[in-house]
Amino acid sequence: MREEGVVRLDAWVHGRVQGVGFRWWTRCRALELGVVGSATNKRDGRVHVVAEGSRVQCDRLVELLRSGQTPGHVDVVVENYSVPRGLPPGFYER
């Protein structure tokens, strides 16, 4: 049974976001917000952030990703919300 009000966020972060501590920073913010998921480097230089939590928590994570306060430089964040799939506890850098 899925938890009521939980959503899945897939956010593709474009910019200079690899090799600058971006995934670690994202993990810290996600854990502070109480969402589960991961931040993964992709071959094309983007970082794919997957998070599951309340819509409010996930919206806040997107706001933080766009805040200008991240390591490196974020050009754009493309987000998509969908039905949660049930991720394991914690937030991981991949």
Rosetta blueprint (number, residue, H / E / L):
1 M L
2 R L
3 E L
4 E L
5 G L
6 V E
7 V E
8 R E
9 L E
10 D E
11 A E
12 W E
13 V E
14 H E
15 G E
16 R E
17 V L
18 Q L
19 G L
20 V L
21 G L
22 F H
23 R H
24 W H
25 W H
26 T H
27 R H
28 C H
29 R H
30 A H
31 L H
32 E H
33 L H
34 G L
35 V L
36 V E
37 G E
38 S E
39 A E
40 T E
41 N E
42 K L
43 R L
44 D L
45 G L
46 R L
47 V E
48 H E
49 V E
50 V E
51 A E
52 E E
53 G E
54 S E
55 R H
56 V H
57 Q H
58 C H
59 D H
60 R H
61 L H
62 V H
63 E H
64 L H
65 L H
66 R L
67 S L
68 G L
69 Q L
70 T L
71 P L
72 G L
73 H E
74 V E
75 D E
76 V E
77 V E
78 V E
79 E E
80 N E
81 Y E
82 S E
83 V L
84 P L
85 R L
86 G L
87 L L
88 P L
89 P L
90 G L
91 F E
92 Y E
93 E E
94 R L
